[in-house]
Every structure is written in C-alpha cells, then in structure tokens.
Amino acid sequence: MKVLLSQLKKYIPGLNMTTKEIADLYTYTGQMLDKLLEVEYLGQKDHLFDLEVRQNRSDLLGTFGLVKELAASANLEYFLPKVKDYKFFNLPILPIEIRAENNVMRVAAVQINNIKIGQSPEWLSDYLRLFDINSINNLVDLTNYVMLETGIPSHVFDVDLVGTKLIWEMNNCNYESFKTLSNDEFRIGKDVLLISDDRRPLSLSFIGGIEDAVNKDTRNIIVEIGIYNPAVIRNNSRDLKIFTEAQSRLEKILDYRSVDFAISFLVDNILRICGGELAGYYEWTNKNMFRHKDNVMLRMSLARQLIGVDIPNDTIFEILKRLEFTPKYLTNDLIECSIPIGRTDIDCEYDLIEEVARIYGYNKIPSDNLQIRPTTNITPQRLIIMEHIENLLVSSGLDEVRSWVLVNDELNEDLKFYESTKTIKVTNSINDEVPFLRSSIAVSLLNQYSSLKKQGVLNSMIFEVGKIFYSIDKDIFEDYLLGILLGDIIDKQSAFDEAVSLIYKILVTLGIP
C-alpha cells in the first residue's frame, strides 16, 4: 500500500518526523517499507511510502488507516475529514433488491441527479498519477480517490442507462457472458456474484461493465459501496482471471461498519466537485456474516508475561486507548476493549497483546535478558495427566492406538458413553460409511481389535486416550476419555481383575485415593 508524505502531514498536523523516522516507525510496528520514492506532487517535492501491509490488516488498505496507525505509534492526534450521514436525510428509498443475501454483507447506495461530468481538478488527477491510475473524468476519478483514501471500493451506475432497479444476485446461469469497461467479454458461471437490472449483468462485484459506463453525457447516477463474502470474490476473480484494485481489497475481510463513512465521504466529494442533488438512498446489512466480537477482555498480567517486559498497567491502557480500543478497567488487572471499526484482525486476548507489544516497540524488548520471569511450564495439566497414563499403560504391556473419530452409526449408538445424550452426524463426512462422530472410545477400540485379529494379532491388549462427542438438546460437547480393551482373556473374572489392577495403578500414579 502506498501513502504520500504530504497526505500524512495533512491529516496529522503535528507530524514533524523525517521520512526515515516515519519509515522506521511503520516497520517497527509491522508494516515494512518496501520502497521510499521521491516524487513530485502539485509541483512540490514529496515522498511516497510503499509499505508491505500484512494480509490480515484490511484497515490499512487506504490512507486513512495508515494515518491512524502512524498517529497511534507516534502518539499524535490525527484529523480526518468530517462527513454527513446521508441515511438520515429522509431521502426516497431506492428500489434495490438483494437476492444474494448470504454473500452480501453490506450495501449502501445514494442517487445523485444533475451532476456535471468534466475534467478532474489538478490535485485529483495528479494524486491518482502517483498510484499509476489514469485520470478519466471527475466522477470516475473520485471513486478511485475514495478507494485509495478509505480502502473501500465503490461503483457508479448511470441511471439514464440502467434505471434505479439494481439487483445483487448470484448468476445461477441467468446470464452467459459479461463485458467489462474495456469491452473485454468473459463467460460467467452460476457462482458469480453480480449486479443486474433483472435483464442483463451490469457489473460484477469487483469490476464495472460497459452497459452502465459513465460518459460525458451522464447526468443522473447511483453510487454504491458493497462488502461481500471475500471467498466468493476470490473465487470469481481467480476463475475469470480478472484482477483489479477493487478485487484486491474486497477479497480481504472488510468491516461492514466502514461503509457508512466511505459512502458519505464519496458523496461529499461528488457534490463538491460534480455538483448535483440527492435523490434517493438505500442500505442493506447482513450482520450475521460478520462474526467478530464486539468486545475482548485482556489480562494485563498475561500481556507482561508473554511480552517479557514489565510494562505498567497505565502504559498498556494508554497504548490501547491510542489504538481506539476504548479500554475500561473491570478489575486492577482486567480491562475490556471494544473493537474499533476496521479492525477485523482482532478476535481474542492474544491479538490485543500483540497490539501492545508492537506499539510499545519490539525494538525495546531485550533479546538476551527478559525483565520478568517467563512461565516455567505452559503445558496444560490435562496433557501431563494423559502422558502419565499413556506411559503407565505402555509399561504394563498394553499398546496405544490412535483412531479416527468418525465411526458408523450402529456401534456408536449402542456403546455411547452417556446414555441420555444424542450422537452427532457430520454434514459432509469424508467417508459415507462413517458419518458419525464417536460417542465412546469403545467404538474405536472394537474396530481396532477386529482389524488386528484379521491380521493375525491375537490376545491384543490396547488402549486409547482421545475425544468423544455428544449432543444435549442443540448444544455440542466433547470430553477426553480413556478406553482400555483386554482381548481374548479366558474368563470374565480374569478380565475384571486385570482391569481393576490397571485402574488402581493409574489412580495411585496420579495421587488419587
């Protein structure tokens, strides 16, 4: 991702660092510098930072995200443009329809009438040139500009050419081909996400079509921003071999909450540069597709332990505040953090610890002498107990086996460990003959015993420590169990005595009375 030095200074007025200091700070906090180019913008000497943004940081795919990142790292204030929220303007609702509900996370659209298409102002065309984007006209250039600034792609439809009834749908073989703006024709299959007018495909989710192309005579438009299932975008792009700036962003996990600012920022710029009047609005949100948490807890003592530096609570709190996680104390050690818009990479406590470490400074963490004592043993107690049991049984002459957790239904139902529970069937099992998750270790041991016997292995004594799975009402549970199978012992009493002896050894070894 590229960012212009003058843009950074525009939005961070207190930025007095040298280009090298800025580049180093980005690198220290995880966004490594690929190239630093000396360029000319509006007749003035400038610098363009070309940064390697990490794949999970979709918020850094635009200038505004990189501004926030630098401001937090340098502990400076930033000021982004103020925008209006057009959904509160009581505009008529556009007749847009979302048919691909499971693949469309968010769509916002605004109709603007009586715009004037013309040449872009110098600041805009010169800015796009730095990003290797040719100037087309003021309207198209603004959509590219807003994508570069916000990291969110947009698209414009000429209302006089296609009307206002736009439909987001999966192709389902309704349409055979699609022509791009450059008049290249592609055959499209049933799994392609597109926008149509119910008669023809107007646009794919990540590239515009020739049917709705803006031209010098365009007067009335609908501008839209959509966020989709990234897997669909990725698959469509690879299948069609079409790669665009919009596609590279839409195939990342974007935050649907970022659309409100992006559409408002775009509309503000269109009204300012192209003129026109607002004529309609539409919005759609499928929050179920956005599976990230609203809040994450952080134990500050754990942060210190994992980072290896005795960072004070107030410093941790301040770092997260600068990153806009709005932390609040629940106890002296525990804080609750809300997830900022755009931070789709944050999902758990360890993600927050990484944020603290990188802003605190990886370069400040001693490499040879940690300031706090690391945990001596982080192995879960359960694994230690399991290892003791396995070693004891092997030393007692038993053989350990490892089995698939997928089994057939007949034995699984008969031998389930908890009688009142239900067995679980896998939706898409890798083998139709074993479509159930085992509800007892006994199922696996009997299958192993039968297989060994067919191979001529008699008098086998085997055991397994592993998971079983079961359902109570609609909830699914899993437990670790030990199963022992003593095969071909002559009488039941001998088998019982041997089993009791093994269990007694296990309990004594574990210190259980």
Salt bridges, closest charged atoms under 4 A:
ASP24 OD2 - LYS20 NZ 2.76
ASP34 OD2 - LYS35 NZ 3.33
GLU38 OE1 - LYS45 NZ 3.87
ASP50 OD2 - LYS35 NZ 3.58
ASP59 OD2 - ARG57 NH2 2.86
ASP59 OD2 - ARG343 NE 3.91
GLU69 OE1 - ARG57 NH2 3.10
GLU69 OE2 - ARG358 NH1 2.45
GLU97 OE2 - ARG99 NE 3.03
ASP126 OD1 - ARG129 NH2 2.63
ASP132 OD2 - LYS2 NZ 3.41
GLU169 OE1 - ARG99 NH1 3.83
ASP197 OD2 - ARG199 NH2 2.94
ASP197 OD2 - ARG200 NE 2.84
ASP198 OD1 - ARG99 NH1 3.17
ASP198 OD2 - LYS165 NZ 3.75
GLU211 OE1 - ARG200 NH1 2.95
ASP212 OD2 - HIS155 NE2 2.97
ASP217 OD1 - LYS216 NZ 3.61
GLU245 OE1 - ARG249 NH1 2.68
GLU251 OE1 - ARG238 NH1 2.65
ASP255 OD2 - ARG257 NH2 2.70
ASP260 OD2 - LYS87 NZ 3.53
ASP260 OD1 - ARG106 NH2 2.39
GLU283 OE1 - LYS87 NZ 3.87
GLU283 OE1 - ARG106 NH1 3.22
ASP310 OD1 - ARG304 NE 3.87
ASP333 OD1 - ARG304 NH2 3.99
GLU336 OE1 - LYS328 NZ 3.40
ASP345 OD2 - ARG57 NE 4.00
ASP345 OD2 - ARG343 NH2 2.77
GLU349 OE1 - ARG299 NH2 2.68
GLU354 OE2 - ARG54 NH2 2.75
GLU355 OE2 - ARG343 NH2 2.99
GLU355 OE1 - ARG358 NH2 2.85
GLU400 OE2 - ARG402 NE 3.18
GLU413 OE2 - LYS416 NZ 3.06
GLU464 OE2 - ARG438 NH1 3.15
GLU478 OE2 - LYS467 NZ 2.62
ASP488 OD1 - LYS453 NZ 3.85
